[in-house]
Amino acid sequence: MKKLFLFCFIISVAAVANAQMVVDTVSSTVFVMKDSRFDLLTKKKAEINKKAADAKKPTKGFRIQVLNTTDRNQALAIKSKLLTEYPEHKTYLMYQAPYFKIRIGNFVEKSEADDLKKEMARMFPTGVFVIPSEIEYKAPPEKEETIK
């Protein structure tokens, strides 16, 4: 009886082991149907990424230096005053030991910076200078084509 049971057990194990055969996947083929809109999406995303990268590239231009001081509190007070008076221009607080420098604007042309400098000279008579600098230049937005 033990021999018969052992024989049946060996046969069943062999049958189960045979069921786990390896299937050749090289000869089988899979067809993938890609929606053409994915190509449009990836092209549009690449354009957006390129524009974003170009916007972050520094460009040569001009900024107006309003203050050069060693007093941090004075620099912060002038920066907040500039933010309230000129909200359309970006204001920068730079630290080059031991001086705090306040600069404003991102101007491509020096004439644009000179116009604002003349206006600011009334508020800050101690010295306002146009400084050549690396600026954050944003190109004017392009008109998008509408598809009809």
WOLINFEN-V495536 format. One record per residue. N is the residue number from 1. RES is the residue in one letter. OMEGA is omega in degrees with one decimal (none if undefined). Layout:
N;RES;OMEGA, N;RES;OMEGA
This chain:
1;M;179.9, 2;K;-179.9, 3;K;178.5, 4;L;178.3, 5;F;178.4, 6;L;179.0, 7;F;178.2, 8;C;179.2, 9;F;179.5, 10;I;178.8, 11;I;-179.8, 12;S;176.8, 13;V;178.7, 14;A;179.4, 15;A;179.0, 16;V;179.5, 17;A;178.5, 18;N;-178.6, 19;A;-178.8, 20;Q;-179.8, 21;M;178.1, 22;V;179.9, 23;V;179.4, 24;D;-178.4, 25;T;-179.5, 26;V;-177.2, 27;S;178.6, 28;S;-177.4, 29;T;177.2, 30;V;178.4, 31;F;178.9, 32;V;178.5, 33;M;-177.2, 34;K;176.8, 35;D;-177.3, 36;S;179.0, 37;R;176.0, 38;F;177.4, 39;D;178.0, 40;L;179.7, 41;L;-179.2, 42;T;177.6, 43;K;179.8, 44;K;179.4, 45;K;177.4, 46;A;177.7, 47;E;179.5, 48;I;179.1, 49;N;179.4, 50;K;178.4, 51;K;179.4, 52;A;179.2, 53;A;178.5, 54;D;-179.6, 55;A;-178.2, 56;K;179.9, 57;K;177.8, 58;P;-179.3, 59;T;177.1, 60;K;-179.5, 61;G;-174.9, 62;F;171.2, 63;R;179.4, 64;I;176.5, 65;Q;-175.5, 66;V;-172.9, 67;L;174.8, 68;N;-172.9, 69;T;174.5, 70;T;-178.4, 71;D;-177.6, 72;R;-179.0, 73;N;177.5, 74;Q;179.3, 75;A;178.8, 76;L;178.0, 77;A;179.3, 78;I;178.7, 79;K;179.3, 80;S;176.5, 81;K;178.5, 82;L;179.1, 83;L;179.1, 84;T;-178.3, 85;E;-176.1, 86;Y;-177.5, 87;P;-178.2, 88;E;179.5, 89;H;178.6, 90;K;-177.3, 91;T;-175.9, 92;Y;172.0, 93;L;-178.2, 94;M;176.4, 95;Y;172.2, 96;Q;-170.1, 97;A;-2.7, 98;P;-172.8, 99;Y;169.7, 100;F;-178.1, 101;K;176.6, 102;I;177.3, 103;R;-177.5, 104;I;171.0, 105;G;173.4, 106;N;-175.0, 107;F;177.6, 108;V;-178.8, 109;E;179.8, 110;K;-179.5, 111;S;176.9, 112;E;179.6, 113;A;179.6, 114;D;178.7, 115;D;178.9, 116;L;179.5, 117;K;179.0, 118;K;179.2, 119;E;-178.0, 120;M;-179.4, 121;A;176.9, 122;R;-178.9, 123;M;-176.2, 124;F;-175.3, 125;P;-175.6, 126;T;177.9, 127;G;176.4, 128;V;-174.7, 129;F;171.3, 130;V;-174.3, 131;I;171.2, 132;P;-173.8, 133;S;170.5, 134;E;-175.0, 135;I;173.7, 136;E;-177.2, 137;Y;175.6, 138;K;178.6, 139;A;177.8, 140;P;-176.7, 141;P;178.3, 142;E;176.9, 143;K;-180.0, 144;E;179.1, 145;E;176.3, 146;T;-179.4, 147;I;179.6, 148;K;none
